[in-house]
Structure formats: C-alpha cells, structure tokens
C-alpha cells in the first residue's frame, strides 16, 4: 500500500504541474526539474497516477440523472434522497439536486421527477413468469375485472380479434372479485363467445369448458380424463364446470393448443413490459407444470438480442415423475449454479423436486429416501433448492431431511428456500433460521383468504406470520405465485401485506403480523434479491448498486393503504436503461 504524506509547498506545485501534464493540460516544458528536490520520483509518480485516476473518474459524466424526486433508498439508514445519477448501468451518486451538477455532461439524459416517489425496482421472489409469457399474447386476462359483465366483454374482444380461435383464461382470478360474488355460468360464456372453443380455469381446482372446447379435446361429461369430475346441478344436468387437482388440471391444460414460437416471443415481450409497467425489474422463477426445456427458447431469444426488460433467475422444475434424478443430472452439467449474466441466470432446482413429495403431507420412507438422494446430490453440486410446501403440520418431514444433508454439506451458503407455507409456526421458523433456509411468501390469501378463513378460523389471523419471520431472522422474499393462482400485480400484494384484506373485502391477518410500509417494500426488493444471490447488488438505491428503479404515480409511503393496489410505474429503469415510460415521461426513452 502506498502511503501518501503531505508534501512541501514547492513539491505540491510540482505535483500539480506534472498532474496537469499527465492529464493532458500543460506541456512538459513547463515543469522545471528544480521544483522537485529530494522527492523519490517513484513515489511522486505513484501519487500522480492515483491523483490523475481520481480526477478522471470525477470528470466522467453520468448517463442519466433524475432530480426533484422523493427517493426511498431503503439503505440501512432509511435515507430519503432527492436525486440520483447513473453511469454504465450502476448508481454513481445519490443525494440532493445540487450534488448532481458536476456529473452532468453533453450526453447526460436528465429526468425531472416532478416530486414523485422513486423506489428500488420490485423483485417477485416466486412467480411463474416464463410460463405466463409463453401464452400471454393469446390468453384472456381477468385480473382486475370487477364484474362478470366486464369479464365477458374481455372474452368478446378476444373473439373479435381472433375469430374461431381458442379463448383461454388460464387463471389469476376469483369469483369474489366480481360484484356478483359467483363464477360465470356456461350460458354467459356461450353468449359472449358462441363460435369459439372456450377454456376458463379457476386456480388449479376447476375449469369451465364450452361444448366446442370439449369436442375439440375429445371429451364429454361421460368421458373424462383421469382425476377430472363433472360438476352437476341439483337437477342432475352438467353445468359446464369440471373439478380436479393441480396435477389433473395441469395435465388437462397440456392438451390445449399451444401458441407458436413467434407468439411465445411476442407474449414474453408483452408480459415483461406489463411487469415493467408495475415497477417490476426482476423475478425469481420456479418453473412449474407444463413448461419444458424447449419452452425457454423465447426467453433465450430475447436474452440473446439483449431485449430482456426484466432480470430473470430461473430454476428447473422436475417434469418426469419417477425419473426426476435422471432429469436433473441430464440437464444440469452445462448449468453450474449462477450460470448466466445480470439479465438471465440459472438459479438451481425446484419447486417440484420429486412428484412423490409434492403436496404430500405423509411421505413414506421410500419417498423420503429418493428425495434425500436428490437434495444430497444438489448440495454437493452447490445448487440452490426451492421447494413447494403448503402445510406446517407436515413440514417437519422436509426439515428433517434438510438437517440430515446439512450434517454433510452446509446448506446455508446455498440459500435453499421454502415457498408458500402460510401457516408456518415459530418452531418451524426457528429450524429454518438455524439452517439458513429462506421463505418465499406470497399473497395467496388475497384471492383465497375467504376459503382459508372458513377452514382455519381464528388461526388465519396470523397467516402468514410475516412479522414473526422477520423477528426470527429468517430471510423473507415477497411475491405472488402468479399467474394461474394469483394476480401478478405487486402493488396488490403490497396492499394485502399492509391491510390483510381479501379481494372480497374480508379482513384476515391481525395487526401483530402486519409489517410497516418500509418493511413490506424491503421484502419486495432487497429481501427477494437474497434468493438469487443479488442482495448486495440490487434492491436498494445506493452508490455502486445496479440502477433498477421505478418512478411511481403516487407516493407508496403516504397514500391511504386502500389506494396502494392501484399504483403503477410512470418510468421503469433496468440497469440505467428505460424499459417502460408512460406518456408523462415519453421523452425519457
């Protein structure tokens, strides 16, 4: 290390003249040798190199500067700043408006936020976005529809745009969001789209299929796929609705016609832009049913073209039940943990590790042994593991196996996680904390809370135990589990985190498990970034962090809670690049 001492006046003069020469300011002839008596030339040159480097770095101008904002930095001091500067995709300054003046150059883009709130880009820690993008351009979305009439109008518009084509609603809605508080009937759907085969999925529990859809799939109420049953009215007549499990309904969905590759690409681009509109700059994607290796081609195309607008960390979901280990060993040799770049990165395996352990509250010894074999191998390979688990009463089976692996290979550095587990207990959280296992928590109770309250009663007041998890020290990331079982809107999830109300208005979670606004926002930013090893690189707005942020149309920190769900971004930036701009900021692109 070079120690820099205070120089005599004459030597400082020499330093300044030599520095100007080295930085291209003055000719060498203006530096008389008599001015540098007694100073070791090697030390002087070292000092000047450092000085010139510092001067050059300061002279570099910002690519983008945003001023006149309320910047919720989420730094350790909870700083609220006024302006920020971006260079080469990273934040280089955060502070007041005046602090940015020296960073403004001829090529600097300037954005006046007009007093609006800026937050770090939101990161959904558990969303099936890759799968959603494949069909987004050809599906009908009922997210936010407030009446059955509005939902039927969306069907009509889709049929008008695509005559005689399939009309598919893949989920993300609940009958309680409608003023009528019921599902649409077959007659209503037939009236809206009489000439189209229509398939309408409600979570992973029920599907409405019109006669044209049933005919196209070669099925009827008397000839149904395994695991699917027809719903009948009191008269005995079929209603058009069919019931099933997550596995049987996923298998039924797989029989629907799939969009072509061009539609996959267009849908992925559109869906990611929609996420950008809602301030999302990153996702952690756990794969899911009905998405195979070939289905990642559209995502990879956008990545190769450098046109991804959302940072994606994805994991491999086992599709071949009974042959899961072979599947992982075949697919992962060229996918070491963390393979990729800042926009697309491999993030391990899950959320289904084996079919036999998936949603199994009473696994037998053979089932657990096969699961253990895979996760033991994953730990030795340095792979992150995320697992779908619903019930606290049975999660001890999972944690027992994790503890066994941990004796051989510490899993805390691998950042394994459990998804869902809304009714987790203090005992479970303590075991997770000891292992270094994180929890990806979603807003499942926003759409499904009425049903859960009916089943769980008073226990639902502490579901999910967000505050308890934070006090325990468990790493928590927020998300949605969209799009088949939930809305992908992060602000709907944030509002639910703060008021605990379902889409139907029922208040569920009590105040003891309600986080502050800042804590909720942290879970959706730096909290979620932990699950893809990025918590030191993004999730807060600080010097050196990736420049991912959103300018909101309202102040998240102060508006009435009931208005948070309607929040949208007016300008979304990923790595210093504007990926979404509303009209008010159309010039920022």
C-alpha positions, 0 to 999 in steps of 0.5 A: 500500500502506498502511503501518501504524506503531505508534501512541501509547498514547492513539491505540491506545485510540482505535483500539480504541474506534472498532474496537469501534464499527465492529464493532458493540460500543460506541456512538459516544458513547463515543469522545471526539474528544480521544483522537485528536490529530494522527492523519490520520483517513484513515489511522486509518480505513484501519487500522480497516477492515483491523483490523475485516476481520481480526477478522471473518474470525477470528470466522467459524466453520468448517463442519466440523472433524475432530480426533484424526486422523493427517493426511498433508498431503503439503505440501512439508514432509511435515507430519503434522497432527492436525486440520483445519477447513473453511469454504465448501468450502476448508481454513481451518486445519490443525494440532493439536486445540487450534488448532481451538477458536476456529473452532468455532461453533453450526453447526460439524459436528465429526468425531472421527477416532478416530486414523485416517489422513486423506489428500488425496482420490485423483485417477485421472489416466486412467480411463474413468469416464463410460463405466463409469457409463453401464452400471454399474447393469446390468453384472456386476462381477468385480473382486475375485472370487477364484474362478470359483465366486464369479464365477458366483454374481455372474452368478446374482444378476444373473439373479435380479434381472433375469430374461431380461435381458442379463448383461454383464461388460464387463471389469476382470478376469483369469483369474489372479485366480481360484484356478483360474488359467483363464477360465470355460468356456461350460458354467459360464456356461450353468449359472449363467445358462441363460435369459439372453443372456450377454456376458463380455469379457476386456480388449479381446482376447476375449469369451465369448458364450452361444448366446442372446447370439449369436442375439440379435446375429445371429451364429454361429461361421460368421458373424462380424463383421469382425476377430472369430475363433472360438476352437476346441478341439483337437477342432475344436468352438467353445468359446464364446470369440471373439478380436479387437482393441480396435477389433473388440471395441469395435465388437462391444460397440456392438451390445449393448443399451444401458441407458436414460437413467434407468439411465445416471443411476442407474449414474453415481450408483452408480459415483461413490459406489463411487469415493467409497467408495475415497477417490476425489474426482476423475478425469481422463477420456479418453473412449474407444470407444463413448461419444458426445456424447449419452452425457454427458447423465447426467453433465450431469444430475447436474452440473446438480442439483449431485449430482456426488460426484466432480470430473470433467475430461473430454476428447473422444475422436475417434469418426469415423475419417477425419473426426476434424478435422471432429469436433473443430472441430464440437464444440469452439467452445462448449468453450474449454479449462477450460470448466466449474466445480470439479465438471465441466470440459472438459479438451481432446482425446484419447486417440484423436486420429486412428484412423490413429495409434492403436496404430500403431507405423509411421505413414506420412507421410500419417498423420503429416501429418493428425495434425500438422494436428490437434495444430497446430490444438489448440495454437493453440486452447490445448487440452490433448492426451492421447494413447494410446501403448503402445510406446517403440520407436515413440514417437519418431514422436509426439515428433517431431511434438510438437517440430515444433508446439512450434517454433510454439506452446509446448506446455508451458503446455498440459500435453499428456500421454502415457498408458500407455507402460510401457516408456518409456526415459530418452531418451524421458523426457528429450524429454518433460521438455524439452517439458513433456509429462506421463505418465499411468501406470497399473497395467496390469501388475497384471492383465497383468504375467504376459503382459508378463513372458513377452514382455519378460523381464528388461526388465519389471523396470523397467516402468514406470520410475516412479522414473526419471520422477520423477528426470527431472522429468517430471510423473507422474499415477497411475491405472488405465485402468479399467474394461474393462482394469483394476480401478478400485480405487486402493488396488490400484494403490497396492499394485502401485506399492509391491510390483510384484506381479501379481494372480497373485502374480508379482513384476515391477518391481525395487526401483530403480523402486519409489517410497516410500509418500509418493511413490506417494500424491503421484502419486495426488493432487497429481501427477494434479491437474497434468493438469487444471490443479488442482495448486495447488488440490487434492491436498494438505491445506493452508490455502486448498486445496479440502477433498477428503479421505478418512478411511481404515480403516487407516493407508496409511503403516504397514500391511504393503504386502500389506494396502494393496489392501484399504483403503477410505474410512470418510468421503469429503469433496468440497469440505467436503461428505460424499459417502460415510460408512460406518456408523462415521461415519453421523452425519457426513452 
